[in-house]
Amino acid sequence: MLDYHAQTMHSYRSVRTKSHSIDWDHPPKQFKIYPETFTRILLDKKSPDHRFFYLIGGITAQKSYPGVTYALRTNPSAGALYPTEIYLQIRGVEGFANGIYHLSPFETSLVLLHPLAEDEGVESFLHVKKINGFIFLFSTLYYRSSWKYKDRAFRYCLHDTGHMIGTLEASCALSDQSYRILYAIEKKALNALFGFTQEEFFLSSAIVGEEDKTFTCKAPMLSLPYVNGTGFFEANARVEAVYDATCALLPKKQTTTMPAFNVDKERFMQAIWRRRSIRDFAQKPISQEEFLAVMDCVTQPIPSDCDVEVGIYAIINRVEGMEQGVWKEGVYLQSGDFARKAGYLCLEQALGEESGVTFFLVGNDARNYQAMVQKAGIIGHRMYVMSEYMGFGCSGIGAYYDEEVMAFLDTQGMILYALAIGR
């Protein structure tokens, strides 16, 4: 097990004895905004070419509470804090100038950071040849999460980046485009290229385009101003140390097979717009057919250069046509009513107990921690969208009693994420 993961476990005792204060006087900014001198392309949701980008982290609603307003987006985020930022390179796409851009959800715009010469590009940092199409780069401004979640925030930054990749996957599905995720990229060199300081760093990349293997691009020379993306910033040594320790990956098998989502596209797009985290369940069951449809979706291939195994354990609470128990890959590991146990394991949250199904995602590859936890986030995003598509709700649960979950599931793997679905 990765030391960081062990050090940030919750237990019944730790959540009651560890001091945990939130600096309400210095909440992080939600958006990173480049200066007005940079050219903008305003995104029009009615244009299919623009909607492709809007569906990737675009704002769908606002929610207000006393003293604060949250902009909700197509991607779920722990605490609605949205630490993930998106940069992208566009080459050879009609209607867009070749260049390196920042995707700005607040402005509903692509911000041109650097016009791209024919012989340059970020490809060398990804170990690929010239890409005609899109290269997405996913970074995280970790204080947006550590402000609230402290040392455990790196887990949530990885979840949230996985969710954002999930929005890219969903947008590609609607536009019939293939994609592939790259985790084994030169992250620290990219951090330097984009002028990041310690508060922001890259985690992964995705290619939506074709590779011209006959042409090698030289690295661009960027000269970007520093842009404060969080407002106030407080460094977290544990988060920065685990990022540094987990940047290098141990090569794993590559997966090139694209997922096959059997969905009606218009209904699927509406599910993306409507997706929210459910706050409570009416304790009504879902059907076996609905459960299996969700499982078919979340177990589709995820094309990437580091396909880490993530196990999906399902605690069946309320599914018509299925007995209660712990289910994994079509086999019951335990039989019985474990609804109360599931709620307890999720830090005694009612969502875990009152759901139709409560899931725990499990992995045991410390050498590929960043890729593994992001994959859990992608699986989680699929679960969110498919649940909405099927007419019920989903909520991600990032806090649970780690070791007690491991003991209950009889696994030595790290508990990466929990989710609950139901009516």
GUSEKOL-512147 format. One record per residue (C-alpha): x, y, z; residue in three letters; residue number from 0. Coordinates in pm, whole numbers, plus 32768, in hexadecimal, padded with zeros to 4 digits. Example, Ala and Ser with C-alpha at 12.3 -4.5 7.8 and 13.67 -1.06 7.14 Angstrom:
<rs>
    x    y    z type seq
 84CE 7E3E 830C  ala   0
 8557 7F96 82CA  ser   1
</rs>
This chain:
<rs>
    x    y    z type seq
 8000 8000 8000  met   0
 8076 815F 7FB1  leu   1
 80E9 820E 80F1  asp   2
 801D 8345 809D  tyr   3
 7EDE 8279 807C  his   4
 7F1A 81D4 81CC  ala   5
 7F6B 8322 826F  gln   6
 7E24 83BE 81F7  thr   7
 7D38 82A9 825F  met   8
 7C04 82FB 832B  his   9
 7BA7 822D 845A  ser  10
 7A90 823F 8559  tyr  11
 7B8B 82CF 864E  arg  12
 7C3F 83BF 8562  ser  13
 7B07 8478 84F1  val  14
 7AAF 84B6 865F  arg  15
 7C02 8511 86E9  thr  16
 7CC5 85C1 85D5  lys  17
 7C9A 8738 85CA  ser  18
 7C18 87AD 847B  his  19
 7BD6 891D 844C  ser  20
 7B79 89CF 830A  ile  21
 7BF4 8B30 82C6  asp  22
 7AA9 8BC9 8265  trp  23
 7B53 8D1D 823E  asp  24
 7C25 8C9F 811B  his  25
 7B53 8BBB 803B  pro  26
 7BF6 8B6F 7EEC  pro  27
 7B89 8C15 7DAB  lys  28
 7AC5 8B2E 7CC6  gln  29
 7B53 8BA8 7B7D  phe  30
 7CA1 8BF5 7ADB  lys  31
 7C81 8D1F 79F1  ile  32
 7D95 8D89 7902  tyr  33
 7DBE 8EFF 78B7  pro  34
 7CD0 8FA6 77C1  glu  35
 7DF1 8FDC 76CD  thr  36
 7DD7 8E6D 7667  phe  37
 7CEA 8E24 7547  thr  38
 7BA8 8D6C 759F  arg  39
 7ACC 8C85 74D3  ile  40
 7972 8C9B 756C  leu  41
 78D0 8B44 756F  leu  42
 7770 8B26 74E1  asp  43
 76B3 89F8 756D  lys  44
 75E0 89ED 742F  lys  45
 7713 89A5 735A  ser  46
 7771 8832 7360  pro  47
 78E4 888A 7340  asp  48
 78CE 8975 746C  his  49
 77E5 8894 7535  arg  50
 78F4 8789 752D  phe  51
 79C2 886A 7612  phe  52
 789E 88EF 76DE  tyr  53
 7843 8790 774B  leu  54
 79A1 876B 77DE  ile  55
 797C 8818 792D  gly  56
 7887 8923 78BC  gly  57
 77A6 89D9 79B3  ile  58
 7646 8948 79C2  thr  59
 75AA 89F8 7AF0  ala  60
 75EE 8ACC 7C20  gln  61
 759E 8A7B 7D88  lys  62
 7598 8B89 7E94  ser  63
 75C0 8B6E 800A  tyr  64
 75E3 8C8A 8108  pro  65
 7723 8D3E 80AB  gly  66
 778D 8C5C 7F8D  val  67
 7722 8BF7 7E2F  thr  68
 779C 8ABC 7D81  tyr  69
 77A3 8A91 7C08  ala  70
 774A 8925 7BC3  leu  71
 77E6 8880 7A95  arg  72
 77CA 874E 79BA  thr  73
 78CF 86A7 7A97  asn  74
 7890 8650 7C04  pro  75
 798F 86CF 7CFF  ser  76
 79CC 868A 7E6F  ala  77
 7934 87AC 7F2E  gly  78
 78EA 8861 7DE2  ala  79
 7A50 88E7 7DF4  leu  80
 7AB9 888C 7C8F  tyr  81
 7C36 887F 7CA3  pro  82
 7C65 8800 7B3D  thr  83
 7CD2 88EC 7A26  glu  84
 7CDC 8896 78B3  ile  85
 7DDA 8906 77B2  tyr  86
 7DD3 888B 764E  leu  87
 7E8F 8896 750A  gln  88
 7DCB 88B0 73C6  ile  89
 7E64 8864 7274  arg  90
 7DC1 8840 7120  gly  91
 7C59 8865 7197  val  92
 7B71 8938 70BF  glu  93
 7AEF 8A6C 7170  gly  94
 7C0C 8A80 726D  phe  95
 7D61 8B1E 724A  ala  96
 7E82 8A34 7294  asn  97
 7EEF 8A7E 73F5  gly  98
 7F03 8A2D 7564  ile  99
 7DCC 8A93 7627  tyr 100
 7D3B 8AA1 7784  his 101
 7BD3 8A2C 77A7  leu 102
 7B26 8B32 787E  ser 103
 79D1 8ABE 78FE  pro 104
 798D 8C0A 79AE  phe 105
 79AE 8CC5 7865  glu 106
 791F 8BA7 7792  thr 107
 7A50 8BD8 76B8  ser 108
 7B8D 8B49 762B  leu 109
 7CAA 8C36 7681  val 110
 7DC5 8C37 7584  leu 111
 7F0A 8C2A 7649  leu 112
 7FFF 8BE8 752E  his 113
 7FD3 8BDE 73B2  pro 114
 806E 8A9D 7333  leu 115
 8172 8A8E 7220  ala 116
 8164 8966 7134  glu 117
 829C 88C1 71C2  asp 118
 8255 88E9 7337  glu 119
 816F 8852 743A  gly 120
 8156 87A7 758C  val 121
 816D 864E 74ED  glu 122
 82D3 8612 755E  ser 123
 8264 862A 76CA  phe 124
 8169 8512 7682  leu 125
 8261 8434 75C4  his 126
 8191 843D 7486  val 127
 81C0 84C8 7328  lys 128
 80F7 85E2 728B  lys 129
 7F86 85DD 72EB  ile 130
 7E81 866B 7202  asn 131
 7D55 86B2 72DC  gly 132
 7D49 86F4 7451  phe 133
 7E3A 86B4 756E  ile 134
 7D9E 86ED 76C5  phe 135
 7E78 872D 77F5  leu 136
 7DDB 870B 794F  phe 137
 7E71 87C4 7A78  ser 138
 7E02 87FB 7BDD  thr 139
 7E0C 892D 7CBD  leu 140
 7E1B 885D 7DF6  tyr 141
 7DD1 896D 7EF9  tyr 142
 7C6C 897B 7E79  arg 143
 7C4B 8823 7F15  ser 144
 7D4B 882B 8031  ser 145
 7CA3 8965 80BC  trp 146
 7B8D 887C 8132  lys 147
 7C19 871C 8124  tyr 148
 7D81 875B 8197  lys 149
 7E73 8639 815D  asp 150
 7D6A 8557 80C3  arg 151
 7D36 8656 7FAB  ala 152
 7E23 85AD 7EB5  phe 153
 7D30 8489 7EA6  arg 154
 7C17 8579 7E4C  tyr 155
 7CE9 8631 7D4A  cys 156
 7D21 84E2 7C9D  leu 157
 7BAF 8487 7CB6  his 158
 7B4E 85D7 7C25  asp 159
 7C45 85BC 7B07  thr 160
 7BB5 8465 7ABB  gly 161
 7A59 84FD 7ABB  his 162
 7AD1 8608 79C8  met 163
 7B63 84FD 78E2  ile 164
 7A0F 8458 7900  gly 165
 796A 8591 7875  thr 166
 7A5E 8585 7751  leu 167
 7A04 8418 7718  glu 168
 7890 8469 771B  ala 169
 78BE 858C 762A  ser 170
 7988 84AD 7541  cys 171
 7873 83A6 754D  ala 172
 7774 84AA 74DD  leu 173
 7850 8523 73BF  ser 174
 78C9 83C8 7354  asp 175
 7A35 8416 739C  gln 176
 7B3E 832F 7427  ser 177
 7C23 8391 7544  tyr 178
 7D43 8303 760A  arg 179
 7DC9 8365 775F  ile 180
 7F3B 8397 779E  leu 181
 7FB9 838A 7904  tyr 182
 812C 8350 78B7  ala 183
 8170 84B7 7851  ile 184
 8284 85A9 78B3  glu 185
 81B3 8652 79BF  lys 186
 82BF 871D 7A69  lys 187
 834B 879C 791F  ala 188
 81EA 8803 78B9  leu 189
 81C0 88B5 7A07  asn 190
 82F7 8981 79B6  ala 191
 828A 89C0 784F  leu 192
 8140 8A57 78C0  phe 193
 81E5 8B24 79D0  gly 194
 8138 8A76 7AF2  phe 195
 81AD 8AAE 7C54  thr 196
 817D 89B0 7D6A  gln 197
 8003 89D8 7D84  glu 198
 7FB4 8941 7C2C  glu 199
 8031 8807 7B81  phe 200
 7FD5 8724 7A60  phe 201
 7F48 85C9 7A9A  leu 202
 7EEB 8537 7946  ser 203
 7E9F 8572 77DA  ser 204
 7DAF 84F6 76D0  ala 205
 7DCB 84F0 7556  ile 206
 7C9E 851C 7473  val 207
 7D39 8515 731A  gly 208
 7E20 8460 722B  glu 209
 7F96 8431 7252  glu 210
 807E 847D 712E  asp 211
 81A0 839A 7184  lys 212
 827C 8430 7074  thr 213
 829E 8584 711E  phe 214
 8342 85DE 7269  thr 215
 82DD 8729 7305  cys 216
 83CA 8806 73C3  lys 217
 8361 888D 7515  ala 218
 82B8 89E2 750E  pro 219
 8351 8B09 75C2  met 220
 823A 8B87 76A1  leu 221
 824F 8CCE 775C  ser 222
 8116 8CD6 7831  leu 223
 80CD 8DC0 7951  pro 224
 8093 8D35 7AAA  tyr 225
 7F1C 8D22 7AEC  val 226
 7EA1 8CED 7C4E  asn 227
 7D9A 8BDE 7C33  gly 228
 7D42 8BB8 7DA3  thr 229
 7D5B 8D13 7E40  gly 230
 7DEB 8CBC 7F91  phe 231
 7ED8 8B90 7F95  phe 232
 7F5D 8ABB 80AF  glu 233
 805E 89B4 8053  ala 234
 8023 884C 80BE  asn 235
 816C 8790 80DB  ala 236
 80CC 8637 80D7  arg 237
 8008 867D 7F98  val 238
 8139 8708 7EE7  glu 239
 8213 85E7 7F5D  ala 240
 8126 84D9 7EE4  val 241
 8100 8584 7D94  tyr 242
 8279 8587 7D6D  asp 243
 8296 841C 7DDE  ala 244
 8187 8397 7CF5  thr 245
 81CE 8452 7BB0  cys 246
 829D 8337 7B1C  ala 247
 81D0 8208 7AB6  leu 248
 822B 8099 7A9F  leu 249
 81CC 8039 7939  pro 250
 808A 7F74 7923  lys 251
 7FCF 7EDF 7800  lys 252
 7F32 7FD5 7710  gln 253
 7DC3 7FBE 76BC  thr 254
 7D5D 8038 7564  thr 255
 7BF9 7FB0 7552  thr 256
 7AF3 80C0 755C  met 257
 79C2 80A0 7641  pro 258
 7874 804A 75A0  ala 259
 775B 810B 7646  phe 260
 7605 808F 75D4  asn 261
 7545 81D4 760F  val 262
 7459 82C1 7560  asp 263
 7532 83F1 751D  lys 264
 742F 84FE 755E  glu 265
 73C5 845D 76A4  arg 266
 7533 842D 7702  phe 267
 757F 859C 76C2  met 268
 745A 8603 779D  gln 269
 74E2 851F 78AF  ala 270
 762F 85D8 789A  ile 271
 7580 872A 78C1  trp 272
 74A4 86B4 79E2  arg 273
 75A8 85EF 7AA5  arg 274
 75B8 864C 7C16  arg 275
 7629 85A0 7D55  ser 276
 74F5 8516 7DFF  ile 277
 74D4 8583 7F6B  arg 278
 73E5 8479 7FED  asp 279
 7333 8341 7F77  phe 280
 71C2 82E8 7F9B  ala 281
 7232 817F 7FD7  gln 282
 7177 8104 7EA5  lys 283
 721B 7FE8 7DE6  pro 284
 72BA 7FEA 7C91  ile 285
 7287 7EC0 7BAD  ser 286
 7381 7DAE 7B61  gln 287
 737E 7E21 79F6  glu 288
 73D8 7F84 7A60  glu 289
 74EF 7F0C 7B43  phe 290
 7584 7E32 7A31  leu 291
 756C 7F52 7938  ala 292
 763B 8029 7A25  val 293
 7736 7F0F 7A50  met 294
 7751 7EDF 78D8  asp 295
 779E 8052 78B2  cys 296
 78A2 806D 79C5  val 297
 795E 7F33 795C  thr 298
 798D 7F9D 77F1  gln 299
 7AFB 7FC3 7788  pro 300
 7BB1 8107 77DA  ile 301
 7CBB 8146 76D0  pro 302
 7DFF 81B3 7775  ser 303
 7F75 8178 7786  asp 304
 7F60 80F4 78EC  cys 305
 7E34 8014 791F  asp 306
 7E3D 7FD7 7A96  val 307
 7D4C 7ED9 7B28  glu 308
 7C31 7F6D 7BF9  val 309
 7B43 7E7A 7CA1  gly 310
 79D4 7ED5 7CC9  ile 311
 7924 7E4F 7DFE  tyr 312
 77AB 7E81 7E0F  ala 313
 76E3 7E6E 7F51  ile 314
 7588 7E19 7ED1  ile 315
 748A 7EC2 7FB2  asn 316
 734E 7EF2 7EE4  arg 317
 7350 7E52 7D8B  val 318
 7215 7DA0 7D16  glu 319
 7262 7C40 7CA4  gly 320
 73AD 7C2A 7D5F  met 321
 73F6 7BB2 7EBD  glu 322
 74A7 7C98 7FAF  gln 323
 761A 7C6C 7FE4  gly 324
 7776 7CC3 7F6C  val 325
 7797 7C8C 7DF5  trp 326
 78CD 7C98 7D18  lys 327
 78E8 7C3C 7BAA  glu 328
 77A4 7B76 7BAF  gly 329
 77F4 7AB0 7CEA  val 330
 7770 7AE0 7E4B  tyr 331
 788F 7AF1 7F43  leu 332
 77A0 7B11 806A  gln 333
 7627 7AF4 8087  ser 334
 754F 7BBF 8172  gly 335
 74CA 7D17 81C1  asp 336
 75FA 7DF9 81E2  phe 337
 754C 7F45 81AA  ala 338
 758F 7FC7 830A  arg 339
 76F4 7F4C 82F1  lys 340
 7723 8006 81A7  ala 341
 76A1 8146 8243  gly 342
 7789 811E 836D  tyr 343
 78B7 80DE 828F  leu 344
 786D 8222 81D1  cys 345
 78AD 82ED 830F  leu 346
 774C 82A0 8384  glu 347
 76B0 8359 8260  gln 348
 7549 8302 820B  ala 349
 759E 82F8 8099  leu 350
 7662 81B7 80C8  gly 351
 7545 8110 8187  glu 352
 7416 818A 80C4  glu 353
 749C 8152 7F63  ser 354
 7435 8048 7E6F  gly 355
 75A5 7FE8 7E51  val 356
 76DA 8069 7F02  thr 357
 7821 8033 7E48  phe 358
 7989 8028 7EBC  phe 359
 7A9E 8045 7DB7  leu 360
 7BDE 7F92 7E1A  val 361
 7D40 7F8B 7D8C  gly 362
 7E95 7F17 7DFC  asn 363
 7F96 7FB5 7D15  asp 364
 805F 80B1 7DDE  ala 365
 815A 80E5 7CC3  arg 366
 8045 8165 7BE0  asn 367
 7F7C 821C 7CE7  tyr 368
 7F2A 8350 7C16  gln 369
 7EA8 8283 7AF1  ala 370
 7DEB 8195 7BD7  met 371
 7D2A 829D 7C9A  val 372
 7CDD 8365 7B5F  gln 373
 7C50 8226 7AC7  lys 374
 7B71 8202 7BF9  ala 375
 7AF7 8364 7BB3  gly 376
 7AA8 830A 7A49  ile 377
 79E2 81DA 7ABE  ile 378
 7930 82BB 7BB6  gly 379
 78D4 83B3 7AA7  his 380
 7846 829F 79CE  arg 381
 7774 8232 7AF7  met 382
 76F2 8395 7B29  tyr 383
 768A 83C9 79BF  val 384
 75FA 826F 798B  met 385
 752D 8287 7ACC  ser 386
 749C 83D2 7A54  glu 387
 745C 8338 78FE  tyr 388
 739E 8217 79A3  met 389
 72CA 8302 7A76  gly 390
 7363 82E8 7BD1  phe 391
 7474 8395 7C97  gly 392
 75E0 836A 7CF1  cys 393
 76CA 8401 7DF1  ser 394
 7840 83DE 7E14  gly 395
 78BD 83A2 7F76  ile 396
 7A2B 83F2 7FAC  gly 397
 7A2E 83BA 8125  ala 398
 7A11 8263 81C7  tyr 399
 7AB6 8193 82D4  tyr 400
 7BCA 810B 81F5  asp 401
 7C4B 7FE9 82C2  glu 402
 7AF0 7F79 832E  glu 403
 7A83 7F72 81C2  val 404
 7BB6 7EA1 816E  met 405
 7B64 7DB0 8285  ala 406
 79F6 7D96 8224  phe 407
 7A4B 7D52 80B7  leu 408
 7B6D 7C6D 811B  asp 409
 7C63 7D23 8039  thr 410
 7DC4 7DA5 805C  gln 411
 7D83 7EA6 7F4E  gly 412
 7D66 801C 7F89  met 413
 7C04 80A3 7F99  ile 414
 7C07 81A5 7E84  leu 415
 7AA4 8229 7E78  tyr 416
 7940 81E0 7EE6  ala 417
 7800 822F 7E29  leu 418
 7690 81F9 7E6C  ala 419
 7577 81D9 7D6B  ile 420
 7402 81B6 7D94  gly 421
 72AE 825A 7DAC  arg 422
</rs>
